[in-house]
Amino acid sequence: MKLISYETGEGPALGVLVGEKCFVDLRAAHEAAVAAGASGEIAPLLWRDMNAFLAAGEEALTAAAQAVEFAQGEGKFQHSVAEVHLLAPVPFPRKLFCLAGNYAEHILESRQRLEEADKATPRVFMKPPSTTVRGPYDPIVITPVAQAIDWEAELAVVIGRRGKYLKAENALDYIAGYTCFNDVSERQLKIKERPETREWDQFFDWLNGKWLDSFAPMGPCLVTKDEIPDPHSLDIRLYLNGEQMQAGNTGQMIFHLGDILEYISAIVTLEPGDVISTGTPSGVGSARGIFLQPGDVVRTEIEGIGAMENPVVAGE
């Protein structure tokens, strides 16, 4: 299934894409399916909160599949995607992790040598989920402190089961599905002048440059893992104003998904609704001296998932 979150007058709601332009309203379809005896009933909250839906596991997935089947059989409860505001598929991740330097060509284009240490342990950082996450068509905002805004097209993993101390060989069992992600980055963050640059200042400038509001567009949907049997063979592309900037494949990752989940779960407990973005291939703007400007449009697409298009606008 391709799960979506969208905005209604009553707040977020969940749906399932059927085709490229239509979706099934899961709550309405489920209620009708229950009334017709075509589905067992589950809590109404699950159709409004992706985190709660994911935490319900197979029960929720089964009910959603039954609701979609019933809706298609009845020819009802389907709407055009153009009629609603799509949110990020997980609008409020519990935790939002990202990886730096997980593609060798991206390390090399950043004018760094590929060293043995790059293959030893993943480099994981976090973004503030409540203020960075945006929907698949929402704007990327260039704020007054932003000077050099860059793009990073990435595959993101959405966690579906609580887990701690996972092992690489079974870690994928804890994944609910996958989505597109853009790890938007400020490369030259400067808030105040310093009398001198200390040892760790450059690192924190890099890290804080990941945290600006709107710097984590995600979407357009969460594709359940049963529809992507091999997440390590997906093409990733990014276009700026129609011109291709990035073209890679998830098979080029230095650390595969099992390794990433094993590493992170040794530090913190993974929970349903956590999102882990897995790093970007080569083709970022900073390698060419190109940075985002108001009026630009960034298109991120991943094979088997879909595409999102985010306009770039000037902030106050």
WOKAWO-V143243 format. One record per residue. RES is the residue in one letter. SS is DSSP state (H for helix, E for strand, - for the rest). PSI is psi in whole degrees, -180 to 180 (none if undefined). D_FIRST is the distance of its C-alpha to the first C-alpha in whole Angstrom. Layout:
((RES;SS;PSI;D_FIRST) (RES;SS;PSI;D_FIRST))
This chain:
((M;-;154;0) (K;E;96;4) (L;E;141;6) (I;E;157;10) (S;E;137;13) (Y;E;162;16) (E;E;135;19) (T;E;176;21) (G;-;-18;25) (E;-;7;24) (G;E;-165;22) (P;E;153;19) (A;E;162;16) (L;E;147;12) (G;E;176;10) (V;E;128;7) (L;E;135;7) (V;-;100;9) (G;-;-172;11) (E;-;-23;12) (K;-;-2;15) (C;E;157;13) (F;E;158;11) (V;E;130;11) (D;E;106;13) (L;H;-40;12) (R;H;-49;16) (A;H;-43;17) (A;H;-39;15) (H;H;-46;15) (E;H;-41;19) (A;H;-39;20) (A;H;-39;18) (V;H;-45;20) (A;H;-32;23) (A;-;1;22) (G;-;19;22) (A;-;2;19) (S;-;149;17) (G;-;153;19) (E;-;140;19) (I;-;168;18) (A;-;136;20) (P;H;-30;19) (L;H;-31;19) (L;H;-20;16) (W;H;5;15) (R;-;-13;17) (D;-;110;17) (M;H;-36;14) (N;H;-44;16) (A;H;-39;17) (F;H;-47;13) (L;H;-38;13) (A;H;-26;16) (A;-;-13;16) (G;-;-138;14) (E;H;-33;13) (E;H;-45;14) (A;H;-42;12) (L;H;-41;9) (T;H;-45;11) (A;H;-38;12) (A;H;-44;9) (A;H;-41;8) (Q;H;-38;12) (A;H;-42;12) (V;H;-44;9) (E;H;-43;11) (F;H;-44;15) (A;H;-41;14) (Q;H;-35;14) (G;H;-36;17) (E;H;-18;19) (G;-;30;18) (K;-;175;18) (F;-;21;16) (Q;E;141;15) (H;E;160;16) (S;E;137;17) (V;H;-31;16) (A;H;-16;19) (E;H;-10;20) (V;-;166;19) (H;E;111;20) (L;E;131;16) (L;-;173;17) (A;-;143;16) (P;-;-34;12) (V;-;90;15) (P;-;-31;18) (F;-;77;20) (P;-;144;19) (R;-;-45;22) (K;-;148;23) (L;E;107;23) (F;E;149;24) (C;E;157;25) (L;E;140;26) (A;E;140;29) (G;-;47;31) (N;-;6;28) (Y;E;127;29) (A;H;-43;32) (E;H;-31;33) (H;H;-38;32) (I;H;-44;34) (L;H;-38;37) (E;H;-18;36) (S;-;15;37) (R;-;37;41) (Q;-;149;40) (R;-;149;41) (L;-;115;38) (E;-;164;40) (E;H;-32;39) (A;H;-27;39) (D;H;-20;35) (K;H;5;34) (A;-;-56;35) (T;-;144;33) (P;-;153;30) (R;E;110;31) (V;E;134;29) (F;E;173;29) (M;E;155;28) (K;-;150;27) (P;-;110;28) (P;H;-32;24) (S;H;-20;26) (T;H;-17;27) (T;H;-33;26) (V;E;132;22) (R;E;164;21) (G;-;174;19) (P;-;-15;18) (Y;-;10;21) (D;-;157;23) (P;-;148;26) (I;E;124;28) (V;E;126;31) (I;E;110;34) (T;-;170;36) (P;-;-27;40) (V;-;-6;40) (A;-;135;38) (Q;-;-35;40) (A;-;86;37) (I;E;127;34) (D;E;166;32) (W;-;156;28) (E;-;100;26) (A;E;131;22) (E;E;153;20) (L;E;129;17) (A;E;141;16) (V;E;136;15) (V;E;126;14) (I;E;140;15) (G;-;-12;14) (R;-;144;17) (R;-;135;21) (G;E;146;23) (K;-;143;27) (Y;-;49;28) (L;-;158;26) (K;-;144;26) (A;-;-37;25) (E;-;-22;24) (N;-;9;22) (A;H;-31;21) (L;H;-17;17) (D;H;-17;17) (Y;H;1;17) (I;E;134;14) (A;E;-38;11) (G;E;-163;9) (Y;E;154;11) (T;E;170;12) (C;E;150;15) (F;E;145;18) (N;E;110;22) (D;E;76;25) (V;-;139;27) (S;E;135;31) (E;E;117;34) (R;-;-16;37) (Q;-;49;40) (L;-;132;40) (K;-;106;43) (I;-;-44;44) (K;-;158;47) (E;-;144;50) (R;-;145;51) (P;-;-28;54) (E;-;159;53) (T;-;118;50) (R;-;174;49) (E;-;-44;48) (W;-;-2;44) (D;H;-43;44) (Q;H;-38;42) (F;H;-46;40) (F;H;-31;39) (D;H;-43;39) (W;H;-48;37) (L;H;-49;35) (N;H;-26;35) (G;-;-11;34) (K;-;-11;31) (W;-;-3;31) (L;-;149;32) (D;-;140;30) (S;-;8;27) (F;-;25;27) (A;E;62;23) (P;E;142;21) (M;E;142;17) (G;E;-161;14) (P;E;-12;13) (C;E;168;9) (L;E;111;8) (V;E;120;6) (T;E;149;6) (K;H;-22;9) (D;H;-21;8) (E;H;-8;7) (I;-;84;10) (P;-;-29;13) (D;-;97;16) (P;-;-3;15) (H;-;26;19) (S;-;36;19) (L;-;132;17) (D;E;138;20) (I;E;131;20) (R;E;149;22) (L;E;137;24) (Y;E;137;26) (L;E;114;29) (N;-;39;30) (G;-;-10;29) (E;E;128;30) (Q;E;128;28) (M;E;-38;29) (Q;E;141;27) (A;E;106;26) (G;E;-172;25) (N;E;141;22) (T;H;-16;21) (G;H;-13;23) (Q;H;0;26) (M;E;141;25) (I;-;-48;28) (F;-;120;27) (H;-;172;23) (L;H;-42;21) (G;H;-43;22) (D;H;-41;26) (I;H;-47;24) (L;H;-36;23) (E;H;-44;26) (Y;H;-50;28) (I;H;-41;27) (S;H;-14;26) (A;-;-19;30) (I;-;-50;31) (V;-;157;29) (T;-;129;26) (L;E;141;23) (E;-;155;21) (P;-;129;17) (G;-;-7;17) (D;-;145;19) (V;E;135;18) (I;E;114;20) (S;E;136;20) (T;E;17;22) (G;E;165;24) (T;E;146;25) (P;-;-179;27) (S;-;164;30) (G;-;14;31) (V;-;161;31) (G;H;-35;33) (S;H;-26;36) (A;H;-19;37) (R;-;1;38) (G;-;26;39) (I;-;131;37) (F;-;157;35) (L;-;143;33) (Q;-;152;35) (P;-;135;35) (G;-;-16;34) (D;-;158;31) (V;E;128;28) (V;E;122;26) (R;E;123;23) (T;E;128;20) (E;E;144;18) (I;E;133;16) (E;-;131;15) (G;-;-8;11) (I;-;-51;10) (G;E;-158;13) (A;E;153;16) (M;E;150;18) (E;E;117;21) (N;E;120;24) (P;E;156;27) (V;E;128;30) (V;E;159;32) (A;E;136;36) (G;-;174;36) (E;-;none;39))
